[in-house]
């Protein structure tokens, strides 16, 4: 997946001719399309609800990687001199993952099914360094900043009440909020006078507090919101 985004960036730069000459420092409005990969089981925060569901006595059947999916976003970039740039932007990801109980079925032998859904909207405030300066047509960069992630996590469908003779019931459990955490990024951009194109990778680290009601063995369950996003950017450039 990472190689595909790099190839796309190079192809776009060749088609648009963006790497042909230097570009003056300009503001940029970026539009991005990418792929979000959730942190794996061994890297998730303590008390993570997904790890809890996978390891509990009444475990559910799904994979953490099922929460990987497409990400779309936009960002406004403003130069701070020749070698620095500030950015403010947001992106959106949402995945619905079907699951079933591993060791329990309904009285008729059918699976007990529920959907796990996670939505993330990171709002990133970043500063990045451009070692070759804003004047270069080819602009590698790296940076970091603060991410405010608006999130919503839900479980809906059928559940087993182990306190009432394993009675099966239908319900929906929902939690939402905004979590903060660091974001780091790096990428390569081909910049022209009016457009730019490039590839980028971002890493977020944050967790949302769920509260009670999710059948967790943890007294303070959370949902890990971190992971890597690999994206392809197209930018519109303004000013001089």
Buried (B, 14 or more C-beta within 10 A) or exposed (E): EEEEBBEBBBEBBEEBEBBEEBBEBBBBBBBBBBBBBBBEBEEBBEBBBBBBBBEBEBBBEBBBEBBBBEBEBBBEBBBEEBBBBBBBBBBBBBBBBBBBBBEBEEEEEEBBBBBBBBBBBBBBEBEBEBEBBBBBBBBBBBBBBEBBBBBBBBBBBBBBEEEEEEEBEEEEBEBEBEBEBEBBBBBBBBBBBEBBBBBBBBBBBBBBEBEEEBBBEBEEBBBBBBBBBBBBBBBEBEEE
